[in-house]
Amino acid sequence: MGGVFLAYTSEPWLTATYRFPILSKTPIKVDKCNENDANEYESYKYKTPKGRYVSVTLCLEKMPIERDGSVKYVLPYKSDGKVFWYVDVYLSKYGSDLSSQYLKSVIDSFKFPEKDGAEIDNSYWRGKLDKVWEYVQGTALCLLIWAIFYVVVRFIWRGFTNRD
């Protein structure tokens, strides 16, 4: 009962992930970041229309370039439509600064979409039920461990008390 009570009174972990295509400031809602994306995690900075906090992950798509027969992924920070400017952080001492400035500008311009907030609000109770189910499973596991412990201790105790 205690596990169910804790699950019901605790809040589910509400999350959202958005991906920015190369040099775009228009995010696309996705399930998770791609392997080569640059990502930034914003814990509970945004709220849904009903006031629930949401943990948001922002992913920036990196551009593949080929150099010396291998593919490398870089974060472009500017383009004129034909040429992309990117920073090779391994070759430039300014690389991380320019990439960080671009990353910061994209993150600062991000606004949590209200329609997605309403969708997350609708999934709140599903998350709550998932949390209750986790606690029920944990409570059942604790009861099983206690039962096994009880049987083993009783067996050992009988062995010591029933000696002739």
Secondary structure, DSSP 8 states (H G I E B T S, - for coil): -HHHHHHHHS----EEEEEE-TT--S-EEESS--TT-EEEEEEEEEE-TTS-EEEEEEEE--EEEEETTEEEEE-EEEE-SS-EEE--TTT-TTHHHHHHHHHHHHHHH----HHHHHHHHHTHHHHHHHHHHHHHHHHHHHHHHHHHHHHHHHHHHHHHHT--
